[in-house]
Amino acid sequence: MEIIENTENDITAFKIAGRLDSKTSDAFDRRLSETMENGARRILVDCSELAYISSAGLRVFIKAAKYLQRAEEGAIVLCAMEDYVREVFEIAGFDSFIPIARTCEEGRERLKRPEE
Amino acid sequence: MFRKKKKRVSFQLKNDLSELAVLTRHLEMFAESAGLSREVLFRLNLALEEIFTNIVSYGYTDEAVHTVDFHLSQEDNAITFRITDDGAPFNPLSVDPPDTVCPLSQRQTGGMGLTLVKHCMDDVQYRRVGGLNILTMTKTI
């Protein structure tokens, strides 16, 4: 698994390439937790190269969603995932807490703060 | 002439999560020879990982190395997996599914594994025989 992180206009975007399984998920969990503890509140996860996810991977996302729900103006949006990856989120009922955008552009739009 | 399609693969893994990569490799080779689609491979991989991870995480209280046996077979359009371990008795079918419709704040972070297994496979059977857990899972493709 490879994780690419970049922050632009107060949105922190992660791209996950490879597999999020019981062996590899901890590394992503640590990375995401560290980023949120350092103050990131608007998080986009590009899943276009996420080939596989199991319950261990789901756990990382629900943990992040819980953390961001408690934080002020926190939000996480996932984008561009394969249908069979999306199905895993749906079976778990996580798609009702974590928005899944069809494209990353759409994901960024959803994360924009309302104009003041 | 009508010929039946039959394939069998057996292998053993140690009770260590680092073996997951080996499990995936065996499954990918099996899927390739059986001509399975990426979607089917994904679901089979998910079911096998969740079962193996449960065995490794909760099956043993000692520090010894244990062996988990895998037997994968295909007969025509039926894929059957048999997983045998000598860990503590555990019937995955006896576990209540987690609440998947409660609000986020009350939602458990874990516990989805066996729900995913039941979704990915068409049939799951458990037996405890002579100190062994034997799980048989079938999927019709």
Interface residues (C-beta under 8 A of the other chain):
Chain A: R19 D21 S22 K23 Y52 S54 S55 A56 L58 R59 I62 K63 A65 K66 Q69 D83 Y84 V85 V88 I91 A92 G93 S96 F97
Chain B: L17 S18 L20 A21 T24 R38 E39 F42 R43 N45 L46 E49 E50 T53 S57 T100 V101 L104 S105 R107 T109 G110 G111 M112 G113 T115 L116 H119
